[in-house]
Structure formats: structure tokens, C-alpha cells
Amino acid sequence: MIWIGTSWKMTKTLAEARAFVDGLVARRNAVDGVRAFVLPPHTAIAAVRERLPADVGVIVGAQNAHWAAGGAYTGEVSMRMVADAGATMVEIGHSERRDHFGETDDDVARKVSAAVAAGLTPLLCVGEPEEVRAVGGELEWVAGQVRLGLSRLAPRDRHRVVVAYEPVWAIGDAGREPRPGEIAPVMALLSAGCVPGERIEVAAVLYGGSVNLRNAESLLDVPGTDGLFVGRAAWRVEDFVELIRIGSGAGQSEGKGRRDVGAAW
Ligand code: PEP
């Protein structure tokens, strides 16, 4: 099944979050046939979870959580806390967290393993900055981030991780839309395995960064792509549902979304 998800980043009040959920519930039939997820800000996780009927199959997640089980970490929330609020997934290692908050690959690795320990699906974000792409270093960069991000996880738990390839140069208002050919080698690497000699199983490999209604279909067509992780273009519920429809259509094609039980790396 194809994955279509969105992080709301630091947007949406509780009222706006509830209105989004109501719009989704009103279009609930569209959600069947894809694995949809929304990652509200922490303040809205519980409200979104409580307002979504259990039979509307949308996963609710967090955009971040700390690796420690608890304690003197002012301003942070633990994996257990976001799970308690209703999250079953947690985004880890987004480039904005690496850039603005100094998150290192080892912080990311701690969070990935803490997420699994708390029963959450880690959404591990990786992607190269523009200057690395300019010198053709993207495959090595992304492989390194994945290797380090999974380094504290027992190999038997890797099948619980969803990886999102999000090149930094493609993300956000300053980002530029990728051509399918630009991301294809990385998606091929991630879906086929980037650790030579080792077989790593993950749940799915998604693409994210300047996805929109126009390019979603062609990006989903890139071999090895199990779904899309979307920011701005999915913040209106109508557009999120339209992206879900596109994902559902792509999921009908041969060979798509097969990695429900783990991608072979
Ligand atoms: C993101 O930041 O993860 C993202 C995919 O953003 P956007 O779609 O807005 O580029």
C-alpha cells in the first residue's frame, strides 16, 4: 500500500487542526487504499487522535520526541508521552531539526531506538544539502545518514522503520522541485540497500520535498518509492485528500507499495 503523509510543522491551532480532521472525515472514503498519516504539532496530537474515528485509517504521529524516558529536559517530551497522546509514529531527523536545533546523527540514532522501544514507528528523515549534491556526493551522504540513524537499533527491529528521503535543497519555501531523474538513484539505493554486504529490512521508503498536486504522480512513479511525505502542499485538507487519491491510483500499478512487510536493503 502507498504511504501519503504530511507534517504540519509549526502550523495549525487546535481549531484549525480539528477543522482539518472534520474535512478528512467528511471525505473518509478517499482514505481507503492508502496508508495515510498526519503529524500535527505536539499541542494538537491528542485532539486530532480523539476526533478521528478509529475506523478512518489515518495514522497520527509526532514531529519529534526526546530519546530519554523522562527527567530534567525542559521543553521536551518523551516518546512515551507522544504515544500517550495518541501518536503511533514519530518523525526523526528532519533537516530543519538538524539545522536549527543542532541534531546530530547520534541524536537521531538515539531517537530511532527510543521510538521503537516505545512502540512507535520511526520516520527517519535523510537527505543531502545542495553543496553535497553539487559535487555528486548524495548517495554516500544518504547511505551514511541511514547507517548512523539505524546504528543503535537491533537489526531485527529495522523492519519497523520508515525512511523518508528528503533532499535539503528540495524542502520548504526555498526548495526547488526535483525532477524524477534527480531522485531516482537515491530511491533506488534506499530501496535496494545501501549497506554493502548487509541485508536491512525497513517498512517503506518515501520521498519528500516540494511534492505537490502536479508532480506527485511522476514522483510516485520513481522506482523504489513507496509513498510521499508532504509539507506545504498537504496543509489544506482538500489537497491532502487529492494527494491521497493520486497515491491510491499509483498503488494500483504493478510493483507499487509491495514493501508492506519490509524493504530489502
Ligand atoms: C518537509 O519539510 O518534510 C517537506 C516535505 O516540506 P515541503 O513539502 O513543504 O517541501
Residues whose N, C-alpha, C, O or C-beta is under 5 A from the ligand:
A	BS01	PEP	A170 I171 G172 G208 G209 S210 V211 F229 V230 G231 R232 A233
